[in-house]
Amino acid sequence: MRYQPLPIAAAYRRFLALNQKLKRMLSSGAFSTLSQQKQQAFLRQIQQLFQKLRRVIPQQKLRHAMAASALLLGLGHAQAQEFAAPVQNPFGLELGQNENGFFPLPQLADIDGDGDFDLFHRSGTDDLYGSTILLFQENIGTPQEPEFSAIAANPFGLETLNQTTTITFGDLDGDGDLDLLAGQYDAPYYGLFFTYYENVGTPTAPAFAPPQSDPFGLAFSNAPDATVPFLADLDNDGDLDLLVGTYYTTSGASSAAIAYFPNIGTAQNPEFGEAQINPFGLQPPVDGYIFLPTVADFDNDGDLDIIAGGDYEYAGNYYQPLLYYYENTGTPEQPAFNPPQSNNFGLVSTTNSYVLLPTSADLDADGDTDLLTSGYTYDESGGEYAKIIFEYFENTTVINAVDAPETVAGFQLFPTVAREEVQWKVEASQSRGQLRITFFDLNGRQFRQEELVGKSGILSVSDLPGGLYYAKLTDEQGQLLGMSRIVKL
């Protein structure tokens, strides 16, 4: 008898049933007892159904079903990413005419601690604001379906900015809330490279103190014309380091460079070492205007990668902005980046723009990192700015979870998919002194830290927002004993 493919309705029911079965097997630990061949065969059925259904059923609907069963855990080998075609001005992000007059430089952050990502960008024109200021749009939707509010100017007590380039958020003083660090245009003219705004409020009710110039000893021996900062724990030691895009103008010609400031202090009292130029094998775009980074674990292999804007290709009267992917082929503690690859994984903008500014977060709460960019779209007839366009690139990668849950140095965390609590276990030979477990998200942001007693126990994860987390086990000296991963439903 000739094979007849399943009708779409039947295929979708089969797809849901297999995902629910996988969820149960992961939660019970039964999946890890299967042979690798049986694991692969099981997952291959789901992947084949996904490829068939994605042509007729919205991918977001399919992805949420897969996330619920933890097919996106990333417990096996990392795979190349795949992003959907960009969606212009998603989630209600339509700028008014006044905001279009000054380039928005976006940054996503859960500033109010409600489990979804809000949007900041700096903008301003003489007509509306009189100077460059910070703009804020709260996510009034959900972690799975964002919707951004109308623009609020100068939120949370922030003062008017100088000629700021970009902003970056991180808990720089270890008090549980997000602080703000801003870069600087025309740094020699203003006499500073960075401006720091400490969050003196709470994780759910932010309030920013007056600005501090060049905090924590941050300085350059060779002063650049501009700085573009991004905070991330690049050496996996539990505190935030600083990656900075810069450019220098010499004899009328500009060149980009990448600076790295390691945090040689602590998570509570940061202190930054001397700037290292183009570290870890990082190469700025050869003809790029500037290095505009966003840092996250884009390939789900446990270390931080980089996607950066700042360059374009020109064809006639059309500008094709480029996004560069820097894969971290080193380790979480010792990063090493491959040469940049342009417009990989479907990351191709539809704007006519000379630059894209990226920011990243898990915007649909499915366990991977998505990308949001802003860029000019030019009026080709007159060469004027037509308007600012936001573009959303959904990460649609299916990661094959073919391996059993990781156990490093005898550390186990299970089930790998959890809604309320997880169990932890450490081998007797590894149980030395006081143990500490720390949960980080895909962007390297610390969410929780707890002291552990004994060799096993139960931890509540009910307060964590949905998504993928890395859990690090350390001893009282801060030495890494093990790492595991979980998906919080």
C-alpha positions in Angstrom: 0.0 0.0 0.0 1.3 3.4 -0.9 2.2 5.7 2.0 -0.4 8.5 2.6 0.9 11.5 4.6 -1.1 12.5 7.6 -3.6 15.3 7.1 -2.6 18.6 8.7 -5.1 18.3 11.6 -3.9 14.8 12.4 -0.3 15.8 12.1 -0.8 18.7 14.5 -2.5 16.4 17.1 0.4 14.0 16.7 2.9 16.9 17.1 1.2 18.0 20.4 1.0 14.5 21.7 4.7 13.8 21.1 5.7 17.0 22.8 3.6 16.3 25.8 5.1 12.8 26.0 8.6 14.3 25.8 7.8 16.7 28.6 6.7 13.9 30.9 9.8 11.8 30.0 12.1 14.7 30.7 10.4 15.6 34.0 10.6 12.0 35.2 14.1 11.3 34.0 12.9 8.5 31.6 14.3 10.3 28.6 17.9 10.2 29.8 17.6 6.4 30.3 17.0 5.8 26.5 19.8 5.0 24.2 21.1 7.8 22.1 19.6 6.1 19.0 16.2 6.0 20.5 16.4 9.6 21.7 17.3 10.7 18.2 14.6 8.7 16.6 12.0 10.1 19.0 13.1 13.7 18.4 13.3 13.2 14.7 9.6 12.5 14.6 8.9 15.8 16.3 11.3 17.7 14.0 9.8 16.2 10.9 6.3 17.2 12.0 7.5 20.7 12.8 9.0 21.1 9.3 5.7 20.0 7.8 3.5 22.1 10.0 5.5 25.3 9.9 4.3 25.9 6.3 0.7 26.2 7.4 0.6 26.9 11.2 2.2 30.0 12.7 5.7 29.1 14.0 5.1 30.9 17.3 2.2 28.6 18.1 4.4 25.5 17.2 7.4 26.9 19.1 5.4 27.4 22.3 4.3 23.8 22.2 7.9 22.8 21.8 9.1 25.1 24.5 6.6 23.6 26.9 8.1 20.2 26.3 11.6 21.5 26.5 12.8 20.6 23.0 14.7 23.9 23.2 16.8 22.9 26.2 20.1 22.9 24.3 21.5 19.9 26.2 23.1 18.5 23.2 25.5 20.0 20.7 24.9 23.5 19.6 23.4 24.0 16.1 23.5 26.9 13.7 20.8 29.4 14.5 17.8 30.2 12.3 15.9 33.5 12.5 12.6 34.3 10.9 12.3 37.0 8.3 12.2 40.4 10.0 8.8 41.9 11.1 8.8 45.7 10.9 7.6 47.7 13.9 6.3 44.8 15.9 4.5 44.9 19.3 3.1 48.4 18.7 6.6 50.0 18.1 5.6 52.8 15.8 7.6 56.0 16.4 6.0 59.4 16.0 7.4 62.1 13.7 9.3 63.8 16.4 11.1 60.7 17.6 12.0 59.9 14.0 14.3 63.0 13.9 16.9 61.4 16.2 18.2 57.8 16.0 16.8 55.6 18.7 19.4 53.3 20.2 17.4 50.5 21.8 18.0 48.4 24.8 15.7 45.7 26.3 15.7 45.1 30.0 13.2 43.9 32.6 13.4 47.1 34.6 10.3 46.6 36.7 10.9 43.0 37.6 7.6 41.7 36.2 9.1 38.9 34.1 8.9 40.6 30.7 11.3 42.9 28.8 10.7 46.6 28.5 12.3 48.9 26.0 14.6 51.9 26.4 16.0 54.1 23.7 17.5 57.6 23.6 16.1 60.2 21.3 15.1 63.8 21.1 14.7 66.8 18.9 14.7 70.6 19.5 10.9 70.7 18.7 9.9 68.2 21.3 12.5 67.8 24.0 15.2 70.4 23.5 18.0 67.9 24.0 18.9 64.2 23.9 17.0 62.3 26.5 16.0 58.8 27.5 12.7 57.3 26.3 10.9 54.4 27.9 8.2 52.0 26.6 6.9 49.5 29.2 5.9 46.0 28.1 2.2 46.0 29.0 1.8 42.6 27.3 3.1 39.3 28.5 6.5 37.5 28.4 5.1 35.4 25.5 3.3 38.3 23.6 5.0 41.7 24.2 3.1 44.9 23.7 4.9 48.2 24.3 3.2 51.3 25.8 3.3 54.9 24.5 6.6 56.6 25.0 7.5 58.1 28.4 10.3 60.7 28.5 12.9 60.8 31.3 11.6 57.9 33.3 12.4 57.0 36.9 14.0 60.3 37.7 16.7 60.2 35.0 18.2 63.5 34.1 18.6 64.7 30.6 21.5 62.9 28.8 24.5 64.4 27.2 25.3 63.3 23.6 24.9 59.7 24.6 25.6 56.9 22.2 24.0 53.7 23.7 22.9 52.5 27.1 23.4 49.2 28.8 21.9 47.7 32.0 23.3 45.5 34.6 23.4 45.0 38.4 26.7 46.7 39.0 26.5 47.0 42.8 25.0 43.6 43.5 21.8 44.9 45.2 19.4 43.1 43.0 18.2 45.9 40.7 19.4 47.1 37.3 21.8 50.1 37.0 22.5 52.0 33.8 25.7 52.8 32.1 25.8 55.2 29.1 28.4 55.7 26.4 29.4 59.0 24.9 29.6 60.8 21.6 32.3 63.4 21.1 34.1 62.1 24.2 37.1 64.6 24.0 34.7 67.6 23.8 32.6 66.5 26.8 35.6 65.3 28.7 34.2 61.9 29.7 33.7 58.4 28.2 30.9 56.9 30.4 28.0 58.1 32.6 26.7 55.9 35.4 23.2 56.1 36.8 22.9 54.0 40.0 19.5 52.4 40.6 18.7 53.5 44.1 15.1 52.1 44.0 14.2 48.4 44.0 14.0 45.6 41.4 10.3 46.4 40.9 10.3 50.2 41.5 13.4 51.7 39.9 14.7 55.1 40.7 18.0 56.5 39.3 20.5 58.7 41.2 22.2 61.7 39.7 24.8 60.8 37.0 28.4 60.0 37.8 31.1 60.6 35.2 33.6 57.8 34.4 32.9 55.6 37.4 34.9 52.6 38.7 38.2 53.9 37.3 37.1 53.5 33.6 39.6 55.3 31.4 41.5 55.0 28.1 45.2 55.6 27.5 44.3 56.6 23.9 41.1 58.5 24.0 38.5 57.5 21.4 35.9 59.8 19.8 33.0 57.7 21.0 32.2 54.8 23.3 29.4 52.1 22.9 29.3 50.0 26.1 27.7 46.6 26.9 27.8 44.9 30.3 28.2 41.1 30.4 30.0 38.5 32.5 32.5 37.6 29.8 34.8 35.6 32.0 32.1 33.7 34.0 33.3 34.8 37.4 30.0 36.1 38.7 30.5 39.8 38.1 29.9 42.1 35.1 32.7 43.1 32.7 32.5 45.8 30.1 32.8 45.4 26.3 33.0 48.7 24.4 32.8 49.6 20.7 34.9 52.7 19.9 36.0 54.7 16.9 39.0 57.0 16.4 39.4 59.8 13.9 43.0 60.3 12.6 43.8 62.8 9.7 40.1 62.8 8.7 39.8 59.0 8.5 37.8 56.9 11.1 38.6 53.4 12.3 36.7 51.2 14.7 38.1 49.3 17.6 36.8 47.0 20.4 37.9 47.6 24.0 37.4 45.2 27.0 37.5 46.2 30.6 37.7 43.1 32.9 36.0 43.5 36.3 38.8 42.8 38.8 36.6 43.8 41.7 33.5 42.0 42.9 29.8 41.8 42.0 29.1 44.2 44.8 32.1 46.6 44.4 33.2 46.7 40.7 36.7 47.8 39.7 37.8 47.6 36.2 41.3 46.8 34.9 43.0 48.5 32.0 41.3 48.5 28.6 42.4 45.6 26.3 42.0 46.5 22.6 40.5 43.9 20.3 40.8 41.0 22.8 39.8 37.3 22.5 40.4 37.4 18.7 37.6 40.0 18.2 37.9 41.9 15.0 35.9 45.1 14.3 34.4 45.4 10.8 37.2 46.5 8.4 35.1 49.3 6.8 32.6 49.6 9.7 31.6 52.9 11.3 31.6 51.4 14.8 31.1 48.2 16.7 27.6 48.1 18.1 27.3 44.8 20.2 24.7 42.8 21.9 25.9 39.8 23.9 24.1 36.6 24.7 24.4 32.8 24.3 22.9 32.7 20.8 23.9 29.1 20.1 22.9 27.7 23.5 26.3 26.1 24.3 26.9 27.8 27.6 29.1 30.7 26.6 28.4 34.2 25.4 28.4 35.1 21.7 28.1 38.5 20.0 25.9 40.0 17.3 27.0 43.5 16.2 25.9 46.2 13.9 27.9 49.1 12.6 28.6 48.3 8.9 26.8 48.3 5.5 27.1 47.5 1.9 26.3 50.0 -0.8 24.7 49.2 -4.1 23.6 52.2 -6.2 21.3 54.2 -4.1 20.5 51.4 -1.7 22.2 50.7 1.6 22.2 47.2 3.0 23.0 47.2 6.7 25.0 44.3 8.0 24.8 42.3 11.2 27.9 40.4 12.2 27.9 37.2 14.3 30.9 36.4 16.5 30.7 32.8 17.7 32.5 32.1 21.0 34.5 28.9 20.4 36.3 29.2 23.7 34.9 28.5 27.1 32.7 30.5 29.5 35.8 31.4 31.4 38.1 32.0 28.5 36.3 33.4 25.5 37.7 33.1 22.0 35.7 34.5 19.0 35.7 33.4 15.4 36.1 36.0 12.7 32.8 37.9 12.1 30.2 36.4 9.7 27.8 38.9 8.1 24.1 38.4 7.9 24.1 34.8 8.9 21.1 32.7 9.9 18.6 34.8 8.0 19.6 38.0 9.8 19.0 40.2 6.7 17.3 43.6 7.2 14.7 45.0 4.8 15.6 48.6 5.6 17.6 51.0 3.4 20.0 52.0 6.1 23.7 52.5 6.7 23.6 50.9 10.2 21.5 48.7 12.4 21.5 48.9 16.2 20.7 45.5 17.8 19.4 44.5 21.2 18.6 40.9 22.3 16.3 39.1 24.7 13.9 36.1 24.8 11.0 38.2 23.6 8.6 35.3 23.2 9.6 33.3 26.3 10.4 30.1 24.4 13.9 29.6 25.7 16.1 31.2 23.1 17.4 34.7 22.3 15.6 36.9 19.8 16.9 40.1 18.1 15.3 43.6 17.9 17.0 46.2 15.8 16.4 49.9 14.8 17.6 51.6 11.6 16.9 54.4 9.3 14.9 53.8 6.1 16.0 56.4 3.5 13.7 58.2 1.1 15.4 57.1 -2.1 13.8 59.9 -4.2 15.3 62.7 -2.2 17.9 61.1 0.1 16.1 62.3 3.2 15.3 60.2 6.2 11.9 58.6 5.7 11.4 57.2 9.1 12.9 54.9 11.8 12.1 51.2 11.5 12.3 48.6 14.3 12.7 45.0 13.0 12.1 41.9 15.0 14.0 38.7 14.2 12.4 35.8 16.0 14.9 33.0 16.8 13.2 29.9 15.3 16.0 27.4 15.9 15.1 23.9 16.9 17.9 22.6 19.2 18.3 18.9 19.3 18.3 17.8 23.0 19.8 14.3 22.4 22.1 14.0 25.3 21.3 13.2 28.9 21.4 16.1 31.4 24.9 17.3 32.1 26.7 16.4 35.2 30.0 18.3 35.8 32.0 17.4 38.9 29.2 15.3 40.2 26.6 18.2 40.1 23.0 17.3 39.1 20.0 19.5 38.7 16.7 17.8 37.8 14.1 17.7 36.3 15.5 19.7 33.5 12.0 21.2 32.9 10.3 22.6 35.9 7.5 24.9 36.9 7.8 25.1 40.7 10.9 23.4 42.0 14.0 21.4 41.1 16.2 18.9 43.0 19.9 19.2 43.3 22.5 16.6 44.2 26.3 16.7 44.6 28.6 13.7 44.9 30.2 13.2 48.3 33.7 13.8 46.9 32.6 17.2 45.7 30.8 18.4 48.8 33.5 20.6 50.4 32.7 23.6 52.5 29.9 25.9 51.8 28.2 25.5 48.4 26.5 28.2 46.5 24.2 27.9 43.4 23.6 30.9 41.1 21.0 31.1 38.3 21.8 33.1 35.1 19.7 33.8 32.1 20.8 33.6 28.4 22.2 37.1 28.6 24.5 36.3 31.5 22.3 38.3 34.0 22.2 36.9 37.5 18.7 36.2 38.8 19.2 34.3 42.1 21.9 33.0 44.4 21.5 30.6 47.3 23.6 28.8 49.8 23.2 25.0 49.8 23.4 22.7 52.8 24.3 19.0 52.6 24.6 16.9 49.5 21.1 17.2 48.1 17.9 19.2 48.4 15.1 21.0 46.7 15.1 24.5 45.3 12.0 26.6 44.4 12.1 28.2 41.0 8.6 29.5 41.0 9.7 33.1 41.1 11.9 32.8 38.0 10.4 34.1 34.7 9.9 31.5 32.1 12.9 30.6 29.9 16.3 28.9 29.8 18.7 29.3 32.8 22.2 28.2 33.6 22.9 27.1 37.2 26.5 27.3 38.4 27.7 25.5 41.5 30.6 27.1 43.3 32.4 26.5 46.6 33.1 29.2 49.3 36.3 30.3 47.4 34.2 30.9 44.2 35.7 27.9 42.4 33.4 26.4 39.8 32.3 22.9 40.7 29.6 22.3 38.1 27.1 23.7 35.7 23.7 22.6 34.6 20.7 24.0 32.6 17.0 24.0 33.2 13.9 25.4 31.4 11.5 27.2 33.7 7.9 26.8 32.4 
